[in-house]
Amino acid sequence: MTVQLPLHEGALSLEQWQLVENLAQSLTPSQARWISGYFAGLDAGLLRSGDGEIEPLVVPQGRTLTILYGTETGNSRDLAKALAASATERGLTPKVSDLSDYKVRQLKDEQDVLFIVSTYGEGDPPQPSVAFFEFLEGPRAPKLEGVRFSVLALGDSTYEKYCEAGKRIDSRFEELGASRLSPRVDCDIDFDEPAAAWSSSVVELLAADLAVAAAPTIGASPRISDPAPAKHDKRNPFNATVLENIQIVGRHSTKETRHVELDLGGSGLTYQPGDSLGFAATNDPRVVEELLETTGLSPGTSVTVKNEPLPLADALAGKFEITIGSPRFIEQWANLTGAKELEDLTGPEAAAARVKFLYEHHIVDIIRRFPVAGVEADSLLAGLRPLQPRLYSLASSQALVGNEAHLTVARVRYELHGTARGGVATTQIADRLEMGSTIPVYVQENPHFRLPADDVPIIMVGPGTGVAPFRAFLQEREARAAAGRSWLFFGERNFRSDFLYQVEWQEWLDEGVLSRLDVAFSRDASSKTYVQHRMREQSRNLFAWLEEGAHFYVCGDGKAMARDVHEALIGIVEHEGGRSREAAEDYIRNLAAEHRYQRDVY
């Protein structure tokens, strides 16, 4: 069969058409856009010498682009990957790195740098990124004239030092002489839209610098392939079936801690010890009812949430945070009521007073104290933040449990203004998560909390539900028949009622999977004993393990426990190693830099 080719100047030969067709069949859409832009630039830049020969085109090179992220829960990492993909589609060639892995001496050689960084707790950078901040804010940081940058800062506006980590980078880069590509953007927990706008903006700015601009895609026959299976993630969670939901504390316990087992079969979800499970929680129906009664709004009132029409009750149950207030809600309610007390709580200068007020008042308390007659549903929703998934450390290893995922969850209960209150997700798990029901879940990777090689010793500090990932660690080591020694420090309130997974720890001790176990039960004696006290009691052996290459892990409360454990660790190194305080701190910093000191705290 003879192929009839179009006859015009510059027409391709049959062989050339076949080459083009074969190439087009193998290209991804982003590659096709890049190569079409390349040929458009080639056509515009071809020059002929005096004798008619085509001179080689010298293609201008763009500036280097580095995307750096700092993260505790993985949100910054996911945004960085999406940004890199968008930049690549526009012909840019970004390098992406976690701040914990970035070689800080490279800063002086950078040209364009984009930061996506979250803030942990009261204004701190993500724990894995601490070393980068120490370098950047220290005397060894280089001058950065000629470097361009932009910062996307993630945070939680209910904290006083909102987006502080991103603000610190932004300010320090300016001090060092760098210039902004675009202004810093600060994002609250509902970061999707502002993050997307920032990403689009900086990519457009950088793409405009390219010497060869993108052009329309190549007109080639589309390659037909089977659609990729839907991936289950934060935006597309998997409905996991509840296999088990039991209380694992004694009847006299002052806590309510539960062990939950979920079936991930058919989801394609995989996880490693140290990862977390994201859980798309819903609000307590009683809290929804209370909010509707307080505002006088009808549960059937139709509202629209992201172009989806819903009854107001359904929107409050599954789309919005309706318990803890936020600066956004204070500002919205101040506008509706004109209350001077609320107006005085707006603005950055009122951050400390606002945090205290929000700690003492939930949304329903604010509405009761400052009522609005005839408030409209849209006005209420305008002050609410989207309901965010909750993350729980996985308490299982897939190497041992297969398609199951285990969680260890303590219900949060407390009283405020004479009324019983509870955590959104923990209340759902304890009171409304029945066996056989389903819940939307996804896996959140945590590459900063990983087991070392099988022969490396590990020291684990996990009081309360912080012990969850260490159950996964030991399950993994059992499945792998790992030879490395393991030492667990566990703490709770009472031995008889709160010794979580006691039988399993004892079995692992008997089998040699767990080498040592030290426990602290704070309510069993007149003087309270915590895990950091047990660490100090075993300081000589603990330091010896560190000197022999052990990895040190901490999981649990970040406000008090993790700080106390960190101080105890410095003291142990100082005392047993015969070091000064400064030298002991350097020792701990080196452990972190070598990924031998890892924390999963909240």
LINJOFEN-V903404 format. One record per backbone hydrogen bond with DSSP energy under -1.0 kcal/mol. CO is the residue of the C=O (numbers start at 1). NH is the residue of the N-H. E is the energy in kcal/mol with one decimal. If there is no record, write none. Layout:
# LINJOFEN-V903404
co = {CO | CO}
nh = {NH | NH}
e = {E | E}
This chain:
# LINJOFEN-V903404
co = {8 | 13 | 14 | 15 | 16 | 17 | 18 | 19 | 20 | 21 | 23 | 28 | 29 | 30 | 31 | 32 | 33 | 34 | 35 | 36 | 37 | 38 | 39 | 40 | 41 | 47 | 49 | 53 | 64 | 65 | 66 | 67 | 68 | 69 | 70 | 74 | 75 | 76 | 77 | 78 | 79 | 80 | 81 | 82 | 83 | 84 | 85 | 87 | 88 | 95 | 97 | 98 | 98 | 103 | 104 | 106 | 107 | 111 | 112 | 113 | 114 | 115 | 116 | 117 | 120 | 121 | 124 | 126 | 127 | 129 | 130 | 131 | 132 | 133 | 135 | 138 | 144 | 147 | 148 | 149 | 150 | 151 | 152 | 153 | 156 | 160 | 161 | 163 | 164 | 165 | 166 | 167 | 168 | 169 | 170 | 171 | 172 | 173 | 174 | 176 | 179 | 185 | 187 | 189 | 191 | 192 | 193 | 194 | 195 | 196 | 197 | 198 | 199 | 200 | 201 | 202 | 203 | 204 | 206 | 207 | 218 | 238 | 238 | 240 | 241 | 242 | 244 | 246 | 250 | 256 | 257 | 258 | 259 | 260 | 261 | 261 | 262 | 263 | 264 | 272 | 275 | 276 | 277 | 278 | 279 | 279 | 284 | 285 | 286 | 287 | 288 | 289 | 290 | 291 | 292 | 298 | 299 | 301 | 303 | 305 | 308 | 310 | 311 | 312 | 313 | 314 | 315 | 317 | 319 | 323 | 326 | 327 | 328 | 329 | 330 | 331 | 332 | 333 | 334 | 339 | 340 | 342 | 343 | 347 | 348 | 350 | 351 | 352 | 353 | 354 | 355 | 356 | 362 | 363 | 364 | 365 | 366 | 372 | 376 | 377 | 378 | 380 | 381 | 385 | 390 | 392 | 397 | 397 | 398 | 403 | 405 | 406 | 407 | 409 | 412 | 414 | 416 | 419 | 421 | 423 | 424 | 425 | 426 | 427 | 428 | 432 | 434 | 437 | 439 | 440 | 441 | 442 | 444 | 446 | 453 | 454 | 457 | 458 | 459 | 460 | 461 | 463 | 464 | 465 | 467 | 468 | 469 | 470 | 471 | 472 | 473 | 474 | 475 | 476 | 477 | 485 | 486 | 486 | 487 | 488 | 489 | 490 | 491 | 492 | 493 | 494 | 497 | 498 | 499 | 501 | 502 | 503 | 504 | 505 | 506 | 507 | 508 | 508 | 516 | 518 | 520 | 521 | 530 | 531 | 532 | 533 | 534 | 536 | 538 | 539 | 540 | 541 | 542 | 543 | 544 | 545 | 546 | 551 | 552 | 553 | 554 | 556 | 557 | 560 | 561 | 562 | 563 | 564 | 565 | 566 | 567 | 568 | 569 | 570 | 571 | 572 | 573 | 574 | 580 | 581 | 582 | 583 | 584 | 585 | 586 | 587 | 588 | 589 | 590 | 591 | 592 | 596 | 598 | 600}
nh = {11 | 17 | 18 | 19 | 20 | 21 | 22 | 23 | 24 | 25 | 26 | 32 | 33 | 34 | 35 | 36 | 37 | 38 | 39 | 40 | 41 | 42 | 43 | 44 | 45 | 55 | 52 | 49 | 112 | 95 | 114 | 97 | 116 | 99 | 118 | 78 | 79 | 80 | 81 | 82 | 83 | 84 | 85 | 86 | 87 | 88 | 89 | 92 | 91 | 67 | 69 | 101 | 102 | 106 | 107 | 109 | 110 | 148 | 66 | 150 | 68 | 152 | 70 | 154 | 124 | 123 | 120 | 129 | 130 | 133 | 134 | 135 | 136 | 137 | 138 | 141 | 147 | 179 | 113 | 181 | 115 | 185 | 117 | 187 | 159 | 162 | 164 | 167 | 168 | 169 | 170 | 171 | 172 | 173 | 174 | 175 | 176 | 178 | 177 | 144 | 149 | 153 | 155 | 191 | 195 | 196 | 197 | 198 | 199 | 200 | 201 | 202 | 203 | 204 | 205 | 206 | 207 | 208 | 209 | 210 | 220 | 240 | 441 | 439 | 263 | 436 | 261 | 259 | 253 | 411 | 248 | 409 | 246 | 407 | 243 | 244 | 405 | 241 | 267 | 275 | 394 | 444 | 392 | 442 | 281 | 390 | 288 | 289 | 290 | 291 | 292 | 293 | 294 | 295 | 296 | 301 | 313 | 312 | 310 | 308 | 305 | 303 | 315 | 316 | 317 | 318 | 319 | 283 | 387 | 363 | 330 | 331 | 332 | 333 | 334 | 335 | 336 | 337 | 338 | 343 | 344 | 345 | 346 | 350 | 351 | 354 | 355 | 356 | 357 | 358 | 359 | 360 | 366 | 367 | 368 | 369 | 370 | 375 | 380 | 381 | 382 | 383 | 384 | 321 | 279 | 277 | 400 | 401 | 402 | 264 | 262 | 395 | 260 | 258 | 423 | 421 | 419 | 416 | 414 | 427 | 428 | 429 | 430 | 431 | 432 | 434 | 437 | 242 | 240 | 280 | 238 | 278 | 276 | 449 | 456 | 484 | 551 | 487 | 553 | 489 | 555 | 466 | 467 | 468 | 471 | 472 | 473 | 474 | 475 | 476 | 477 | 478 | 479 | 480 | 482 | 458 | 515 | 516 | 460 | 518 | 462 | 520 | 464 | 522 | 523 | 498 | 250 | 500 | 502 | 505 | 506 | 507 | 508 | 509 | 510 | 511 | 513 | 514 | 488 | 490 | 492 | 524 | 534 | 535 | 536 | 537 | 538 | 539 | 542 | 543 | 544 | 545 | 546 | 547 | 548 | 550 | 549 | 459 | 598 | 461 | 600 | 602 | 562 | 564 | 565 | 566 | 567 | 568 | 569 | 570 | 571 | 572 | 573 | 574 | 575 | 576 | 577 | 579 | 584 | 585 | 586 | 587 | 588 | 589 | 590 | 591 | 592 | 593 | 594 | 596 | 595 | 552 | 554 | 556}
e = {-2.1 | -2.6 | -2.2 | -2.1 | -2.7 | -2.7 | -2.6 | -2.4 | -2.8 | -2.0 | -1.1 | -2.5 | -2.3 | -2.1 | -2.7 | -2.2 | -2.0 | -2.1 | -2.3 | -2.0 | -2.4 | -2.4 | -2.5 | -1.9 | -1.8 | -3.2 | -2.1 | -3.1 | -1.5 | -2.2 | -2.6 | -2.4 | -2.3 | -3.0 | -1.8 | -2.3 | -2.3 | -2.3 | -2.3 | -2.1 | -2.4 | -2.4 | -2.2 | -2.2 | -2.6 | -2.4 | -1.9 | -2.3 | -1.9 | -3.7 | -1.9 | -1.6 | -1.2 | -2.5 | -1.8 | -1.9 | -1.5 | -3.4 | -2.4 | -1.4 | -3.0 | -2.9 | -2.0 | -2.6 | -2.0 | -1.7 | -3.7 | -2.0 | -1.5 | -1.8 | -2.5 | -2.0 | -3.0 | -2.5 | -1.2 | -1.1 | -2.1 | -2.6 | -2.6 | -3.4 | -2.7 | -2.1 | -2.1 | -3.2 | -2.2 | -1.4 | -1.3 | -2.0 | -2.4 | -1.8 | -2.4 | -2.6 | -2.5 | -2.7 | -1.5 | -2.1 | -2.0 | -2.3 | -1.5 | -3.8 | -2.0 | -2.9 | -1.9 | -1.3 | -2.5 | -2.3 | -2.3 | -2.3 | -2.6 | -2.5 | -2.1 | -2.6 | -2.2 | -2.1 | -2.1 | -2.4 | -2.9 | -1.7 | -1.1 | -1.3 | -1.9 | -1.3 | -2.7 | -2.2 | -2.6 | -2.5 | -2.4 | -3.1 | -1.8 | -2.9 | -2.6 | -2.5 | -2.3 | -2.6 | -3.0 | -1.6 | -1.8 | -1.0 | -2.3 | -2.4 | -2.3 | -3.0 | -1.8 | -1.5 | -1.4 | -2.5 | -2.0 | -2.6 | -2.1 | -2.2 | -2.3 | -2.5 | -2.2 | -1.9 | -1.7 | -1.5 | -2.4 | -2.4 | -3.3 | -1.1 | -2.6 | -3.1 | -2.0 | -2.6 | -1.7 | -2.2 | -2.2 | -3.1 | -2.0 | -2.5 | -2.2 | -2.5 | -2.4 | -3.0 | -2.3 | -1.9 | -1.7 | -2.4 | -2.7 | -2.3 | -2.5 | -1.4 | -1.4 | -1.3 | -1.4 | -2.7 | -2.5 | -1.9 | -2.3 | -2.7 | -1.9 | -1.3 | -2.0 | -2.2 | -2.1 | -2.1 | -2.3 | -1.1 | -1.7 | -2.5 | -1.8 | -1.4 | -1.6 | -3.2 | -2.7 | -2.9 | -1.7 | -2.6 | -1.7 | -3.7 | -2.5 | -3.2 | -2.4 | -3.5 | -1.9 | -3.8 | -1.5 | -2.6 | -2.1 | -1.8 | -1.4 | -2.7 | -2.4 | -2.7 | -2.2 | -1.0 | -1.9 | -2.9 | -2.7 | -2.4 | -3.2 | -3.3 | -2.6 | -1.8 | -1.9 | -3.0 | -2.2 | -1.9 | -2.8 | -3.2 | -2.2 | -1.9 | -1.6 | -1.9 | -1.4 | -1.4 | -2.3 | -2.2 | -2.1 | -2.4 | -2.3 | -2.4 | -2.5 | -1.9 | -2.3 | -2.0 | -1.8 | -1.8 | -3.4 | -2.8 | -2.6 | -2.0 | -2.9 | -2.3 | -2.7 | -2.3 | -2.3 | -1.8 | -1.5 | -2.2 | -2.1 | -2.3 | -2.5 | -2.2 | -2.3 | -2.0 | -1.2 | -1.8 | -2.3 | -2.5 | -2.1 | -1.3 | -1.5 | -2.2 | -1.9 | -2.0 | -1.4 | -1.5 | -2.8 | -2.7 | -2.0 | -2.2 | -2.0 | -2.5 | -1.3 | -2.4 | -1.8 | -3.0 | -2.6 | -2.1 | -2.6 | -1.9 | -2.2 | -2.7 | -2.9 | -2.1 | -2.2 | -2.3 | -2.4 | -2.2 | -2.4 | -2.3 | -2.2 | -2.7 | -2.7 | -2.9 | -1.7 | -1.5 | -2.6 | -2.3 | -2.0 | -2.1 | -2.1 | -2.5 | -2.4 | -1.9 | -2.2 | -2.5 | -2.0 | -3.3 | -1.7 | -4.1 | -1.8 | -1.6}
